[in-house]
Amino acid sequence: MCECARIRETAAERYHPWLYSHGHSGFVWSMLAAASARTERIGLATGVTCPFVRYHPAIVAQAAATTAVLSDGRFTLGLGSGERLNEHVVGGGWPSVTVRHQMLREAIDIIRLLWSGGYHSYEGKHLTLDDARVFDLPVVPPAIAVAAGGAQAADIAAELGDGLFATEPDPDLVQAYTAAGGSGPKYGEVPLAWAPDEESAVESAHRLFRFGLTGWKVQAELPNPINFEAASSSVRTEDVRDAMACGPDVRRHLEVAGPFVDAGFDRLALINAGPDVDGFFAFFADELSESLRALTPA
């Protein structure tokens, strides 16, 4: 069965929005602090942050530890190799994916060092740490879920992470993760848009989420919203309707979520691009959650 009983709020970690229609792109660590203060039970996670280039891993280690303390241990740190959209802003260049994976490995090493308590220094090929200590640590360090779009990142998730995070229902990713020794939770982002009628949901999904249909190779490389506006200009409402669950039909939502479960993902992160957030939460609680929990691999 898929674990949907424990709801998790996954906060996107962005500097820029994907599209101008989003209108906002606030600082995720402030939002997580606010969510920690206003909630008591839901899990919190970054989905996902890049712990190098724009941030140094020492900063991510401190921010994640503080969030875990504020949330009484409800926080999971989602990490990935980043997108140019967010990381180019500090002028540090945009490394190749191979170099980014090397940097991700070093960053995870540094974060775990700092979470172990005491002062630490580190000298890697790409990243260094000089006599640093995180003073506010949770009793139990946060779990680290590593995002993967291919086998190389899935290996990193298995070796250095506590779980896998992905945006496509790709069984090869799960297989690569488990083959490399990964045994933690496997999070899959399920795209949907809830509205009382299908057409309103499709319109909202096209306005807010059409960038998602461009694919990971595009999403990792473009630098600004204007580029995503251009890259997604040929995406039709029909394309969005086919790719996402839009509207109030529970069966359609299960149809889109099912391939993630079939692929081996046991945690579903529902990405709602609908126009009514409160309505979606009510729909989830009243109609969708039990059916999602009951999903098993085909």
Backbone bond lengths (Angstrom), bond angles and torsions (degrees), N, CA, C in turn:
res aa  C-N    CA-C-N  psi(-1)  N-CA   C-N-CA  omega(-1)  CA-C   N-CA-C  phi
1 M - - - 1.460 - - 1.523 110.38 -
2 C 1.311 114.43 154.61 1.454 120.32 179.47 1.527 109.29 -89.90
3 E 1.332 116.42 134.28 1.463 118.29 -179.32 1.518 109.67 -81.19
4 C 1.317 115.26 103.17 1.463 121.17 174.05 1.524 110.50 -118.71
5 A 1.338 116.63 -2.74 1.456 119.82 -175.92 1.522 110.93 -66.61
6 R 1.333 116.50 -36.14 1.456 119.56 178.14 1.517 107.91 -96.56
7 I 1.314 116.65 103.26 1.456 121.60 -177.24 1.519 109.29 -69.38
8 R 1.321 116.12 137.37 1.457 121.09 178.99 1.521 108.96 -124.57
9 E 1.328 115.66 128.78 1.464 121.30 175.03 1.525 107.95 -89.87
10 T 1.336 116.60 110.79 1.451 121.85 -179.36 1.524 108.42 -98.28
11 A 1.326 116.28 115.98 1.458 121.36 -175.66 1.520 110.02 -98.00
12 A 1.335 116.42 123.23 1.456 120.66 176.77 1.521 110.17 -66.97
13 E 1.331 116.21 138.74 1.468 121.21 -176.89 1.526 107.44 -108.76
14 R 1.312 116.07 93.37 1.456 121.48 -173.97 1.531 110.64 -128.43
15 Y 1.342 115.78 148.56 1.460 120.63 166.99 1.520 109.60 -92.80
16 H 1.316 117.01 -47.12 1.460 123.20 174.54 1.531 109.63 -104.05
17 P 1.329 117.70 152.16 1.465 119.71 167.98 1.525 109.30 -73.76
18 W 1.326 116.50 159.54 1.461 119.44 176.24 1.537 111.09 -67.75
19 L 1.333 115.28 -42.70 1.466 121.53 -176.02 1.522 109.18 -130.02
20 Y 1.329 116.95 155.65 1.463 120.54 178.21 1.526 111.43 -64.41
21 S 1.324 117.16 -26.42 1.459 120.00 -179.59 1.523 112.65 -65.53
22 H 1.329 117.96 -18.19 1.463 119.68 177.65 1.525 111.32 -68.54
23 G 1.315 115.56 -37.27 1.452 119.57 172.71 1.516 115.90 79.09
24 H 1.319 118.28 -23.51 1.466 122.12 -174.94 1.525 109.78 -140.04
25 S 1.318 115.47 157.84 1.464 121.47 169.67 1.523 107.02 -161.61
26 G 1.324 115.28 74.79 1.459 121.29 -174.94 1.518 112.94 -74.45
27 F 1.325 115.69 169.74 1.464 123.22 -177.86 1.522 109.26 -74.92
28 V 1.324 115.94 116.32 1.457 120.41 -168.50 1.523 113.05 -63.48
29 W 1.342 117.71 -33.50 1.461 118.76 -176.13 1.531 111.22 -70.55
30 S 1.330 117.68 -30.08 1.464 120.18 172.58 1.516 110.80 -67.83
31 M 1.337 116.69 -41.32 1.461 120.65 179.40 1.520 111.39 -64.85
32 L 1.338 116.96 -39.92 1.463 120.21 178.61 1.527 111.27 -66.67
33 A 1.330 116.87 -36.63 1.464 119.67 176.50 1.525 110.62 -63.19
34 A 1.350 115.70 -43.58 1.463 119.50 178.52 1.519 110.93 -63.65
35 A 1.337 116.98 -42.56 1.472 120.20 178.61 1.518 111.02 -64.44
36 S 1.328 116.95 -37.47 1.464 120.35 177.92 1.522 111.30 -61.25
37 A 1.343 115.62 -39.99 1.459 120.30 -178.01 1.518 112.63 -73.15
38 R 1.328 117.88 -29.65 1.459 121.30 -173.22 1.523 113.70 -97.27
39 T 1.322 118.14 -4.48 1.464 121.06 -177.96 1.520 110.11 -126.94
40 E 1.315 115.09 164.85 1.465 119.84 -179.04 1.518 113.56 -127.35
41 R 1.341 117.46 -26.58 1.462 119.09 -170.80 1.521 114.76 -119.57
42 I 1.325 118.49 -32.85 1.461 118.95 -172.63 1.520 110.94 -68.50
43 G 1.329 115.61 145.54 1.447 120.51 173.21 1.523 110.54 -76.11
44 L 1.316 117.06 152.43 1.458 123.19 -179.63 1.532 108.56 -124.29
45 A 1.322 116.15 145.59 1.461 119.46 -179.44 1.518 110.07 -155.88
46 T 1.328 116.08 151.10 1.459 120.86 166.72 1.519 107.98 -87.71
47 G 1.327 115.63 138.33 1.459 117.87 -176.61 1.520 113.49 -133.69
48 V 1.323 119.47 74.11 1.463 130.26 -8.11 1.521 108.40 -130.36
49 T 1.347 116.62 170.21 1.457 120.54 177.99 1.519 110.50 -108.63
50 C 1.314 116.09 150.87 1.466 122.72 176.28 1.533 107.70 -97.31
51 P 1.329 119.11 118.47 1.468 121.07 -173.04 1.528 113.85 -91.71
52 F 1.334 117.31 32.13 1.463 121.98 175.14 1.526 107.37 -156.41
53 V 1.290 119.58 173.12 1.461 128.35 -174.14 1.529 109.60 69.64
54 R 1.349 119.14 -87.32 1.465 120.72 -177.71 1.522 111.08 -68.74
55 Y 1.312 117.49 -38.71 1.464 123.17 174.67 1.524 109.34 -111.88
56 H 1.305 116.00 152.12 1.461 120.96 163.54 1.527 107.04 -89.90
57 P 1.339 118.20 145.27 1.469 118.57 -179.25 1.531 114.31 -58.98
58 A 1.332 117.67 -24.28 1.461 118.98 175.83 1.521 111.05 -63.41
59 I 1.336 117.01 -35.87 1.462 121.21 178.79 1.529 110.00 -71.00
60 V 1.325 116.81 -42.10 1.466 120.47 178.38 1.528 109.86 -64.25
61 A 1.322 117.49 -39.98 1.464 120.76 178.68 1.524 111.02 -60.16
62 Q 1.334 116.23 -43.78 1.467 120.26 179.43 1.521 111.18 -68.04
63 A 1.340 117.14 -45.29 1.461 120.84 -178.75 1.530 111.01 -62.37
64 A 1.317 117.01 -43.40 1.461 120.76 -178.72 1.531 110.96 -68.45
65 A 1.325 116.81 -40.07 1.461 119.76 178.66 1.530 110.64 -63.76
66 T 1.327 116.71 -43.36 1.463 120.16 178.48 1.525 111.01 -62.83
67 T 1.334 117.23 -42.92 1.459 120.78 178.97 1.522 110.92 -62.86
68 A 1.328 116.99 -38.84 1.461 120.27 177.51 1.527 111.22 -64.50
69 V 1.333 116.74 -38.42 1.477 120.20 177.17 1.526 110.17 -65.95
70 L 1.333 117.31 -47.74 1.462 121.34 -177.87 1.528 111.99 -62.53
71 S 1.332 116.72 -31.74 1.464 120.74 -176.28 1.521 112.79 -96.86
72 D 1.332 117.43 8.44 1.472 121.30 -178.55 1.526 111.81 55.14
73 G 1.314 115.18 44.63 1.452 120.14 173.05 1.508 115.79 82.62
74 R 1.334 118.16 16.86 1.469 120.64 -177.26 1.525 113.30 -93.24
75 F 1.330 117.66 9.39 1.457 120.65 -170.84 1.521 112.02 -103.46
76 T 1.332 116.20 136.86 1.461 124.26 170.78 1.522 108.42 -116.65
77 L 1.336 116.35 131.18 1.464 121.08 -179.99 1.523 109.35 -91.33
78 G 1.336 115.80 109.63 1.454 120.69 173.85 1.518 109.78 -89.32
79 L 1.327 116.91 126.17 1.459 122.53 -177.45 1.524 110.28 -123.56
80 G 1.332 116.32 149.84 1.451 120.73 176.73 1.514 110.80 -155.07
81 S 1.322 115.40 178.96 1.463 121.04 -175.33 1.525 112.78 -87.22
82 G 1.335 117.64 3.82 1.455 120.84 166.27 1.515 115.76 90.46
83 E 1.326 113.51 170.05 1.463 123.56 176.00 1.527 108.29 -132.89
84 R 1.308 115.19 141.22 1.467 120.09 179.49 1.535 111.07 -57.02
85 L 1.326 117.39 -32.24 1.459 123.40 179.86 1.523 111.95 -48.07
86 N 1.325 116.37 -38.24 1.465 121.25 -175.44 1.526 113.38 -102.62
87 E 1.322 116.89 -33.70 1.459 119.74 -167.49 1.521 114.09 -88.67
88 H 1.341 118.62 -24.08 1.464 119.39 -175.55 1.523 112.86 -69.76
89 V 1.340 116.94 -13.98 1.468 120.16 -170.05 1.532 112.96 -65.00
90 V 1.341 118.05 -22.98 1.459 119.73 -178.73 1.526 112.06 -89.86
91 G 1.342 116.98 1.26 1.456 120.47 174.63 1.511 114.88 74.04
92 G 1.321 117.40 22.10 1.457 119.99 -178.00 1.510 114.20 -93.92
93 G 1.319 117.55 8.92 1.458 120.20 -177.97 1.518 111.44 81.87
94 W 1.322 116.23 170.77 1.458 122.03 -178.05 1.521 108.50 -126.35
95 P 1.330 117.88 100.93 1.463 120.78 -175.73 1.529 112.30 -66.84
96 S 1.326 115.63 163.28 1.461 120.83 173.76 1.517 109.56 -65.87
97 V 1.321 116.86 163.11 1.457 120.02 -178.27 1.521 110.93 -63.05
98 T 1.331 118.01 -33.92 1.464 120.39 178.28 1.523 110.90 -63.25
99 V 1.325 116.31 -44.88 1.465 120.10 178.30 1.524 110.27 -66.73
100 R 1.333 117.41 -38.43 1.460 119.65 179.50 1.526 110.98 -63.42
101 H 1.313 117.35 -36.45 1.464 119.36 176.98 1.531 111.06 -66.93
102 Q 1.332 116.68 -37.76 1.462 119.51 175.35 1.527 110.59 -62.68
103 M 1.327 116.15 -42.11 1.462 120.76 179.69 1.524 111.06 -66.90
104 L 1.332 116.33 -36.99 1.460 119.65 178.52 1.523 110.77 -62.96
105 R 1.316 116.66 -42.16 1.462 119.92 177.01 1.531 111.35 -58.34
106 E 1.324 116.08 -47.65 1.461 119.71 -179.60 1.525 110.96 -64.46
107 A 1.331 116.77 -39.52 1.460 120.37 -179.40 1.526 111.21 -62.68
108 I 1.332 117.02 -42.69 1.470 120.04 179.23 1.524 109.81 -64.25
109 D 1.335 117.21 -40.17 1.464 119.91 176.46 1.528 110.99 -58.13
110 I 1.332 116.73 -44.64 1.462 120.73 -178.54 1.525 110.83 -65.91
111 I 1.331 116.77 -43.58 1.470 120.27 -179.78 1.525 110.57 -60.60
112 R 1.307 117.16 -45.92 1.469 119.67 -179.10 1.526 111.14 -67.25
113 L 1.347 117.54 -36.18 1.465 120.00 174.93 1.521 110.75 -57.62
114 L 1.329 116.44 -48.68 1.459 120.71 -177.07 1.520 111.75 -67.09
115 W 1.318 117.61 -31.91 1.460 120.73 177.63 1.523 112.92 -74.15
116 S 1.321 117.08 -13.10 1.470 119.62 -179.53 1.517 112.13 -80.44
117 G 1.325 117.84 -7.12 1.457 122.22 178.92 1.525 111.94 92.24
118 G 1.329 115.57 154.60 1.455 120.98 177.75 1.516 112.85 82.71
119 Y 1.325 115.07 -178.22 1.464 122.62 -179.81 1.527 110.06 -88.96
120 H 1.328 114.66 142.59 1.460 119.09 -178.49 1.522 110.34 -143.48
121 S 1.330 114.67 147.90 1.452 123.11 168.76 1.522 108.14 -125.16
122 Y 1.332 115.10 156.40 1.463 119.85 -176.58 1.517 108.02 -153.43
123 E 1.319 116.16 138.15 1.459 120.45 175.50 1.514 109.02 -133.06
124 G 1.330 115.43 106.94 1.450 120.73 178.64 1.510 111.03 -108.61
125 K 1.308 115.54 -172.23 1.467 120.56 178.47 1.524 111.23 -68.35
126 H 1.357 116.11 -33.89 1.465 121.10 -174.80 1.531 113.21 -117.52
127 L 1.317 118.30 -30.81 1.457 122.49 -170.94 1.524 110.84 -126.06
128 T 1.325 115.14 146.75 1.459 120.86 177.27 1.525 109.44 -131.61
129 L 1.314 114.30 158.54 1.469 122.42 176.83 1.520 106.85 -138.77
130 D 1.324 116.96 134.60 1.460 120.32 -175.10 1.519 110.81 -121.32
131 D 1.329 116.24 100.43 1.467 122.47 168.20 1.525 111.94 50.38
132 A 1.330 115.97 57.92 1.470 121.78 -174.68 1.523 110.59 -114.34
133 R 1.320 114.72 152.16 1.467 121.40 177.84 1.525 109.09 -144.83
134 V 1.320 116.73 135.04 1.461 122.31 171.39 1.527 107.16 -93.52
135 F 1.324 116.50 116.20 1.467 119.84 -173.65 1.520 112.95 -82.36
136 D 1.335 118.07 -34.22 1.461 120.69 -178.38 1.526 109.30 -98.73
137 L 1.321 115.32 98.69 1.459 121.62 -178.53 1.521 110.49 -114.73
138 P 1.336 118.18 141.82 1.458 120.29 174.10 1.533 110.08 -71.82
139 V 1.303 116.16 163.40 1.469 120.33 178.51 1.526 110.28 -60.14
140 V 1.331 115.96 -43.10 1.468 122.35 177.36 1.524 107.40 -117.29
141 P 1.329 119.03 126.78 1.471 119.97 179.66 1.526 110.85 -61.51
142 P 1.333 117.35 150.40 1.463 119.34 177.30 1.531 111.46 -62.10
143 A 1.315 115.64 149.29 1.455 119.55 169.32 1.526 108.78 -69.84
144 I 1.321 116.23 149.88 1.460 122.21 177.25 1.519 108.73 -113.75
145 A 1.330 116.29 119.11 1.464 121.93 174.11 1.520 108.06 -104.56
146 V 1.313 117.48 124.97 1.460 122.18 -175.20 1.522 109.87 -102.57
147 A 1.329 116.10 128.80 1.458 121.56 179.76 1.519 110.48 -76.25
148 A 1.327 115.93 141.51 1.458 120.90 -179.43 1.516 110.19 -138.69
149 G 1.332 115.24 136.68 1.449 121.17 171.68 1.513 111.29 -118.20
150 G 1.342 116.63 0.99 1.448 122.25 179.80 1.510 110.84 -161.80
151 A 1.330 115.67 178.88 1.459 120.89 -172.80 1.527 112.91 -65.01
152 Q 1.342 117.23 -35.51 1.464 119.66 -177.99 1.526 111.31 -63.76
153 A 1.325 116.72 -44.50 1.465 119.90 177.93 1.523 111.07 -70.40
154 A 1.338 117.97 -33.43 1.464 120.64 176.54 1.525 110.38 -62.86
155 D 1.336 117.34 -35.93 1.469 120.55 175.72 1.529 110.90 -63.16
156 I 1.340 116.48 -41.25 1.465 119.95 178.34 1.528 110.15 -63.21
157 A 1.330 116.00 -41.99 1.466 120.18 178.90 1.522 110.86 -60.09
158 A 1.330 116.57 -41.08 1.463 120.33 -179.17 1.520 111.85 -70.43
159 E 1.329 115.87 -40.37 1.463 120.25 -174.45 1.519 112.78 -78.23
160 L 1.338 117.15 -42.81 1.461 120.84 -169.84 1.522 114.16 -115.23
161 G 1.324 118.16 -15.22 1.453 121.28 -177.54 1.516 112.79 -100.64
162 D 1.318 113.51 178.90 1.469 121.58 176.60 1.518 111.31 -111.74
163 G 1.330 117.21 1.69 1.450 121.08 -179.18 1.519 109.67 -173.88
164 L 1.336 115.31 172.44 1.457 123.66 -178.19 1.521 109.13 -116.54
165 F 1.341 116.22 143.04 1.461 121.93 178.66 1.518 107.64 -130.85
166 A 1.344 117.79 128.84 1.464 120.43 -178.12 1.516 109.98 -146.41
167 T 1.332 115.19 161.76 1.465 121.16 -177.38 1.520 112.61 -113.04
168 E 1.337 117.99 -2.13 1.451 121.44 179.90 1.520 109.74 -127.94
169 P 1.344 118.14 146.69 1.466 120.99 179.96 1.522 111.47 -79.93
170 D 1.322 115.98 63.51 1.452 122.49 -173.07 1.527 110.37 -99.35
171 P 1.326 118.37 107.91 1.464 119.49 -179.40 1.523 112.94 -63.89
172 D 1.346 117.28 -24.74 1.465 119.57 178.72 1.525 111.58 -64.64
173 L 1.342 117.01 -33.97 1.465 119.99 177.27 1.520 110.99 -64.29
174 V 1.322 115.77 -46.40 1.464 119.93 179.94 1.525 110.13 -64.32
175 Q 1.326 116.86 -41.20 1.453 120.68 179.30 1.525 110.87 -63.19
176 A 1.352 116.53 -42.91 1.458 119.70 178.30 1.523 110.98 -63.36
177 Y 1.321 116.65 -39.20 1.465 121.65 179.22 1.528 111.26 -63.54
178 T 1.314 116.40 -49.83 1.468 119.60 -178.62 1.523 111.57 -70.04
179 A 1.342 117.35 -35.61 1.463 120.16 179.00 1.526 111.57 -64.23
180 A 1.337 116.42 -29.49 1.464 121.00 178.68 1.527 111.91 -85.80
181 G 1.313 117.18 4.58 1.460 120.91 177.11 1.511 115.14 101.16
182 G 1.330 117.90 4.63 1.462 120.48 179.42 1.519 111.67 -70.21
183 S 1.311 116.44 132.85 1.460 120.73 -178.92 1.525 112.86 -134.06
184 G 1.337 116.69 8.24 1.460 120.02 -177.10 1.509 112.26 -86.53
185 P 1.332 116.94 -176.07 1.461 121.03 177.98 1.516 111.71 -63.32
186 K 1.322 114.54 149.89 1.470 121.20 -177.52 1.524 107.81 -121.69
187 Y 1.344 115.49 108.64 1.460 122.74 -175.65 1.527 110.29 -92.92
188 G 1.325 116.61 130.29 1.450 121.71 175.06 1.516 110.83 -122.54
189 E 1.339 117.72 131.06 1.458 122.31 179.21 1.528 109.78 -84.52
190 V 1.316 116.69 117.77 1.465 122.18 -178.14 1.528 108.79 -102.15
191 P 1.340 118.25 117.39 1.474 120.31 -178.65 1.522 111.87 -81.68
192 L 1.315 116.75 131.09 1.457 121.23 179.08 1.516 109.97 -152.61
193 A 1.304 115.15 167.97 1.467 121.23 174.88 1.519 106.90 -146.98
194 W 1.339 116.15 114.90 1.469 119.50 178.40 1.524 110.29 -96.43
195 A 1.307 115.94 138.59 1.466 124.63 169.43 1.528 106.07 -157.07
196 P 1.327 118.40 161.12 1.467 119.89 179.09 1.516 113.80 -61.37
197 D 1.353 117.66 -21.93 1.463 121.24 177.65 1.518 108.84 -133.48
198 E 1.310 116.32 153.76 1.460 121.42 -173.93 1.520 112.38 -65.45
199 E 1.317 118.52 -40.84 1.461 120.64 -175.08 1.523 111.87 -64.10
200 S 1.335 116.56 -41.22 1.470 119.30 177.80 1.522 110.74 -63.49
201 A 1.327 116.49 -37.90 1.461 120.69 179.27 1.526 110.63 -66.91
202 V 1.328 117.19 -43.39 1.465 121.18 179.98 1.529 110.29 -62.86
203 E 1.329 116.87 -43.94 1.464 120.65 179.51 1.518 110.82 -60.34
204 S 1.319 116.82 -44.44 1.455 120.54 -179.48 1.525 111.08 -66.66
205 A 1.341 116.61 -42.30 1.464 120.15 179.62 1.519 111.47 -63.32
206 H 1.327 116.37 -39.51 1.467 119.58 178.31 1.526 110.67 -66.68
207 R 1.297 117.13 -38.93 1.467 121.33 -178.46 1.529 111.40 -69.67
208 L 1.332 116.99 -36.72 1.459 120.59 -171.33 1.526 114.81 -104.99
209 F 1.330 117.84 -25.80 1.461 118.49 -168.17 1.522 113.95 -127.74
210 R 1.327 118.58 9.65 1.458 118.30 -177.71 1.526 112.35 -63.38
211 F 1.333 118.01 -23.24 1.463 120.48 177.18 1.517 111.12 -59.11
212 G 1.345 117.27 -29.28 1.453 120.77 -177.17 1.509 113.78 -63.74
213 L 1.329 117.23 -19.66 1.456 120.99 -179.07 1.528 112.30 -85.43
214 T 1.335 117.48 -1.85 1.459 119.73 -179.36 1.526 112.40 -78.45
215 G 1.332 117.85 -18.78 1.456 120.66 178.87 1.514 112.69 93.24
216 W 1.335 114.54 155.60 1.467 120.07 -172.65 1.527 113.03 -64.35
217 K 1.333 118.57 -36.89 1.459 119.88 -177.88 1.525 111.05 -62.75
218 V 1.313 117.56 -33.57 1.462 121.20 175.45 1.523 110.09 -75.63
219 Q 1.326 116.54 -45.53 1.461 120.56 -174.72 1.523 112.53 -62.49
220 A 1.319 117.61 -30.69 1.461 120.15 -178.47 1.523 112.83 -78.60
221 E 1.319 118.11 -17.82 1.460 119.73 -167.47 1.517 115.85 -109.80
222 L 1.327 119.93 -22.90 1.471 120.46 -175.29 1.525 110.79 -80.56
223 P 1.345 118.34 143.33 1.459 120.51 -169.47 1.522 117.21 -92.23
224 N 1.349 118.95 -22.12 1.459 118.79 -171.21 1.531 111.55 -146.88
225 P 1.328 117.25 161.07 1.473 119.39 178.43 1.519 113.67 -54.63
226 I 1.343 117.75 -36.16 1.461 119.22 -178.58 1.523 111.44 -61.51
227 N 1.345 116.50 -31.44 1.457 120.41 177.99 1.525 111.18 -71.45
228 F 1.335 116.72 -36.51 1.462 119.74 177.31 1.525 111.21 -72.94
229 E 1.333 116.66 -31.32 1.458 118.78 173.68 1.534 109.59 -60.41
230 A 1.329 116.33 -43.59 1.465 120.02 179.97 1.521 111.47 -69.27
231 A 1.337 116.77 -44.03 1.459 120.52 -176.38 1.524 112.13 -65.44
232 S 1.333 116.52 -28.83 1.468 119.96 -177.14 1.524 112.77 -101.02
233 S 1.330 117.38 7.07 1.468 120.26 -174.87 1.528 112.39 -65.96
234 S 1.317 117.61 -24.01 1.469 120.22 179.88 1.523 113.35 -92.93
235 V 1.319 117.05 -0.80 1.466 120.71 178.10 1.530 108.63 -75.15
236 R 1.322 117.09 121.71 1.464 122.19 -176.62 1.522 110.63 -93.15
237 T 1.313 115.82 161.50 1.473 118.92 175.12 1.522 110.47 -59.91
238 E 1.335 117.18 -33.71 1.463 119.94 178.42 1.526 111.14 -63.53
239 D 1.331 117.04 -35.72 1.462 120.85 178.20 1.530 110.53 -64.76
240 V 1.332 115.36 -42.10 1.462 120.24 178.91 1.524 110.39 -65.60
241 R 1.326 116.81 -42.30 1.466 121.15 179.88 1.538 110.64 -60.02
242 D 1.329 116.08 -39.03 1.462 120.00 -179.01 1.526 112.37 -71.89
243 A 1.335 116.74 -34.44 1.458 120.84 -173.02 1.517 113.68 -87.05
244 M 1.338 117.11 -26.98 1.456 121.17 -172.53 1.518 111.16 -120.83
245 A 1.325 114.89 158.48 1.460 120.45 172.62 1.522 108.02 -85.61
246 C 1.321 117.82 115.11 1.462 122.26 -175.08 1.525 109.60 -122.40
247 G 1.337 116.09 129.49 1.448 120.14 175.02 1.513 114.36 107.79
248 P 1.326 117.31 -162.85 1.460 121.82 -172.35 1.527 114.44 -99.65
249 D 1.335 118.56 4.48 1.455 121.66 -174.19 1.530 110.22 -82.35
250 V 1.332 116.85 110.82 1.464 121.21 -179.62 1.518 111.06 -58.00
251 R 1.335 117.17 -39.28 1.457 120.15 -177.45 1.523 111.49 -60.95
252 R 1.321 117.77 -38.10 1.460 120.58 179.07 1.524 110.82 -67.10
253 H 1.314 117.65 -39.70 1.465 120.49 177.88 1.530 110.53 -63.72
254 L 1.314 117.20 -40.36 1.463 120.55 177.85 1.528 110.67 -67.96
255 E 1.321 116.48 -33.72 1.467 121.22 178.82 1.524 111.32 -62.82
256 V 1.340 116.72 -37.78 1.464 120.87 179.40 1.524 110.92 -79.64
257 A 1.327 117.84 -35.65 1.466 121.08 -179.97 1.520 111.93 -74.17
258 G 1.336 117.60 -30.42 1.450 121.48 -174.21 1.522 114.73 -54.28
259 P 1.351 119.86 -44.93 1.469 119.48 -179.78 1.529 113.81 -60.02
260 F 1.331 117.75 -30.26 1.462 119.43 175.89 1.526 110.60 -65.34
261 V 1.325 116.17 -43.45 1.459 120.33 177.95 1.527 110.19 -66.14
262 D 1.334 116.60 -42.37 1.463 120.51 178.05 1.529 111.47 -60.26
263 A 1.346 116.13 -35.01 1.467 120.58 -178.92 1.524 112.59 -74.32
264 G 1.330 117.20 -14.21 1.457 120.57 178.39 1.507 115.69 112.14
265 F 1.342 117.50 4.57 1.467 120.10 176.72 1.523 109.30 -76.54
266 D 1.336 116.40 131.74 1.464 120.64 -177.60 1.522 112.87 -113.64
267 R 1.338 117.59 4.30 1.456 122.86 173.05 1.530 106.85 -132.15
268 L 1.323 117.05 127.85 1.455 120.62 -179.38 1.523 110.07 -110.30
269 A 1.335 116.63 124.06 1.456 122.64 173.97 1.526 107.00 -102.06
270 L 1.319 117.38 110.23 1.454 121.99 -175.57 1.528 109.52 -85.23
271 I 1.335 116.92 118.94 1.458 122.40 -178.00 1.519 107.86 -101.77
272 N 1.328 116.28 100.49 1.460 121.05 -174.07 1.516 111.40 -90.23
273 A 1.321 116.12 117.56 1.465 121.59 176.40 1.518 111.21 -105.87
274 G 1.322 117.18 23.44 1.453 121.31 178.83 1.511 112.47 -81.66
275 P 1.336 117.67 171.71 1.461 121.36 -173.65 1.524 114.62 -87.02
276 D 1.353 118.03 -6.70 1.464 120.85 -171.70 1.526 108.85 -134.05
277 V 1.331 116.66 97.73 1.462 121.06 -176.33 1.523 110.97 -65.18
278 D 1.320 117.76 -47.34 1.465 120.48 -178.81 1.529 111.07 -63.19
279 G 1.335 116.14 -39.13 1.452 119.36 176.98 1.517 112.04 -62.54
280 F 1.338 116.28 -38.94 1.460 119.29 177.68 1.523 111.40 -63.47
281 F 1.325 117.63 -43.80 1.461 119.66 179.92 1.527 111.18 -61.38
282 A 1.322 116.24 -39.63 1.469 119.44 177.97 1.530 110.28 -65.82
283 F 1.328 116.98 -42.45 1.460 121.29 177.57 1.524 110.61 -61.28
284 F 1.330 116.38 -43.15 1.463 119.84 178.92 1.527 110.94 -60.70
285 A 1.325 116.03 -48.60 1.465 119.87 -176.19 1.522 112.25 -67.40
286 D 1.321 117.16 -40.30 1.465 120.95 -171.59 1.525 113.76 -87.94
287 E 1.355 117.24 -31.06 1.458 118.81 -170.39 1.523 115.06 -126.91
288 L 1.325 118.08 -32.28 1.461 119.51 -168.04 1.521 114.17 -99.10
289 S 1.328 118.09 -35.74 1.460 120.58 -166.80 1.528 112.64 -60.95
290 E 1.308 118.20 -46.31 1.460 120.49 -177.12 1.519 111.75 -63.29
291 S 1.321 116.40 -39.45 1.463 119.90 178.91 1.527 111.21 -67.41
292 L 1.332 117.18 -36.87 1.460 119.52 176.26 1.514 111.43 -65.49
293 R 1.322 116.16 -41.70 1.460 119.74 179.59 1.533 111.52 -61.45
294 A 1.316 115.71 -29.77 1.459 119.79 -176.12 1.524 113.17 -84.20
295 L 1.334 118.41 -5.99 1.463 120.26 -179.17 1.524 110.89 -64.44
296 T 1.315 115.83 134.50 1.469 122.29 173.80 1.520 108.17 -130.04
297 P 1.330 117.83 156.19 1.473 119.35 -179.89 1.531 111.52 -58.49
298 A 1.336 115.64 140.50 1.450 120.57 -179.69 1.530 109.70 -65.24
